[in-house]
Amino acid sequence: MVDAAGLESMLDFVHVNGTVRFDKYMGEHLFSSGRGFYDKTVIISGKNGHFTTYAEHPTFAYMIYLAVRSQGMLGKDFLEIGGGSGNFKLFYLQHAPSTRYISIDASQRLAVFQADVGSDTLVGNAENLPFADGSINGIIFANELLDELSCRVFKISNEGKHVHIGSEGYVLEKNGRLAFTYLPAERNDFLLLYESFLQRFRPNIINGSVVCVSPTLPKAVSEMARVLGRGKIILMDYGFWDDPSHANRKFYNDLPFFNLGGSRYTLDEALKNPYETDITHRIDFEFAKWIAEGMGFPARLFNIGDYFENFAKLTGGDERVWQRPSISQGIWEFTASISEVVLEITK
Ligand SMILES: C[S@@+](CC[C@H](N)C(=O)[O-])C[C@H]1O[C@@H](n2cnc3c(N)ncnc32)[C@H](O)[C@@H]1O
């Protein structure tokens, strides 16, 4: 059902600004104070949930625990950014109860659930972490955070191997409704940065390709690196990288979208119902890795199944834990999956 008041407010927001660059629209839709989807509405998982995630499964937390343990990081700090329902925190702390676990989330609504689990919880943004330089020693972790960072939608032209971002997505008002359209791209520093990445690493990208990429991603990665003393940053999400297993999957020309009840809905559906749905996009993980390397940090990409299988093999785990139905039922799903990508940054 369309929320008329929400549509009215968003039309005002768009009207005041004329046309709105897509990332500004997405930020308002998801995080506007008191109205935004993550501030007011979101329910993760369960019967009435808007979507579910890997982190809702106990096996996922056990796999992360094995990864942390095999890297000798148990007992060190664990900072989770964007912890959603708090279930990951709950499951993880069952394996490593003495961890100094801090969760921080931009959504007040979700931070309440994380606080209920115990341990420290803060409301705050990945792009502006409220911690001193080098004050977290151990792990910084986020699952499905990057795809909620508001993205720009770039349409790429590539004629005669000259990669150029010519236009990008905007939202405007059309006959009392919201519509997505392409207009000339705003050629600011972030666009130039992403364009130079494409020119260097994707010189053959097909003319007319569309890619979503968040201008706040570099800031978020640099904030994580700033607050980390020594340890690993582990970022997981749906996206793509230059692995052969991704070669035949169609990641370009993929506009932002949302999932509900197991089905995928288009951006047009989100625009009909401002503030009331999630909006997400696929992450260009090669770009995120390049950003981390540009800051001088070694970074590696994995498909999630390979990442987990590695650690499960290495550490073996605990027989009694493996045999728990809540854990064993998920093992195959996680070790065989290529759905998510893992970016591991070392400092
Ligand atoms: C898709 S949910 C994923 C939740 C959880 N990690 C999971 O996998 O179930 C995205 C989470 O990131 C949080 N979030 C989004 N943008 C954020 C930001 N800029 N800073 C901190 N948290 C953010 C949301 O409030 C939400 O908790």
The ligand as a Gaussian input file, in Angstrom:
#p B3LYP/6-31G(d) Opt

LIG

0 1
 C       21.016000      -4.812000       4.967000
 S       21.173000      -4.447000       6.659000
 C       22.297000      -5.734000       7.142000
 C       22.213000      -6.053000       8.610000
 C       23.137000      -7.160000       9.111000
 N       24.520000      -6.836000       8.952000
 C       22.827000      -8.460000       8.426000
 O       23.635000      -8.921000       7.630000
 O       21.736000      -8.971000       8.685000
 C       22.204000      -2.997000       6.650000
 C       22.607000      -2.518000       8.012000
 O       23.556000      -1.475000       7.882000
 C       23.131000      -0.338000       8.636000
 N       23.681000       0.839000       7.951000
 C       23.387000       1.283000       6.718000
 N       24.143000       2.348000       6.392000
 C       24.954000       2.569000       7.451000
 C       25.995000       3.498000       7.724000
 N       26.319000       4.424000       6.834000
 N       26.637000       3.416000       8.901000
 C       26.313000       2.460000       9.812000
 N       25.339000       1.560000       9.612000
 C       24.667000       1.603000       8.452000
 C       21.620000      -0.458000       8.608000
 O       20.983000       0.319000       9.576000
 C       21.455000      -1.953000       8.820000
 O       21.634000      -2.330000      10.151000

